[in-house]
Amino acid sequence: MRTRRLLRVALALAALGLGGCFRMTIKSGLPTGATPIEYDNKWHSGVIYGIAELSGPYFLDKACPQGWSEIHTETSFPNALVQILTWQIYSPQSVTIRCAAPSGRGASNP
C-alpha cells in the first residue's frame, strides 16, 4: 500500500517536472543593448491554453527606437503554476525584449 502511494507521488512530481518550462528566443542579428525595464520579464496574458491574447501586441519601435535584438519568451514555474491552478483558463508567459545596441558601440549586455 505504501509503495503505491510513493509511486503515485513520484508520478505526480514527474508529470509536473516534465510539464516544466518552455523557452524560445528570437534574435534579429543586431548586437544586444539595454533591456527596457518595462519589458524585462513582463507577463504576457492569454486565455484558454493561450489561444486568445489579453495583453495585445508589443510595439517594438516604441520600446526600442534603435531596433530590437532579442525577444525571449518563457513559461516559467510561476507561470505554469498559475496555468495549473486556473485549469489553463489563464495562460501567462514571461516576455523579455532586449533592444539593439546603439550604432557604433559593441554589445553591452550579452
N, C-alpha and C positions, 0 to 999 in steps of 0.2 A: 504494500500500500504506500509506504513512504517512498519507494523507488519511483512509483508512478507520479507522485506529486513532484518529486525533484525533476523528473523528465518533463512534466508539463511546464514547470518554471523555466527550465533550460530552453525549451522550445519557444516559450513566450519571449524570453530575452533574446534569443537568436532571431526571431521574427522582427523585433524592434531594432536590433542591430543591422539586419540585412535591409530593412526598410530605410536605413540611415540617410545620410546626406547626399544630395545631388548638387553638383557644381558644374558650371560652364563659364568659360572666359572667352570673350570675343576680342580680338586685337585688330586695330586698324593699320598697324605697321609704323605709326608715329612714335617717337620717343615719349616715355611716360613722364609726366609732370605731376602737378599737385592734384589732390582729390578734394573737390568742394565739400565742405563739412556737411551740407545738407544732402549730399549724395554718397555719404560714407556709411555703408551697412544699413541703408534705408529699407524698411519693409515695404514690399510691393504686394498689394492685396488683390486676391482673386477669390472667386466663389465657385462652388460645385466642381471640385477637382481642378480648379484653375481654368475652367472653360471660359468663364467671363471675368473680365478685369474690373476692379473697382478703382484702382489708382489712376488709371488713364495713362497716356503716353508721357514720356520724358522728352523735353525739348533740349536736345544736346547743344544746339547753337547758343542757347541762353546759359546753360550750365557751363559750357566750355567754349568761350569765344575763339580760342586758338585751334579748336578741333579736339576730338576725343582720341584717347589712346587705347583704353581697355574698358570693357564693361564686364563685370563679374556678377553672376547670379548664383545663388546658393540656397538650398533648403537646409538650413542648419537644424540642430537639435531642438532649439526653442520653436522654430517654425514647424517642424514635424510634430512636436508635442501639441501645439495649437491645432494642427490639422487632425490629429488623432482625437483630441478632446471634443472637437466640433463635428466629428464624423465626416470630414472632408468638405463640409459646407463652406467654411472659411479656410482658404489656402494661401497663406503668406509665403513670400520668398524674400531673402535679403539681397539687395542690389547695391553694388558699388560702382561708381563711374569715375574713372581716372582720366583727367584731361591730358592733352598733349603738352609737352614742354614748349615754352616759347621758342621761336626760331632763333638759331644761333647759339643755343645752350644745349648741353648734353642732358641725359636722363638724370633727374634728381631724386626720383623715387621708384626703385625697381619693382 
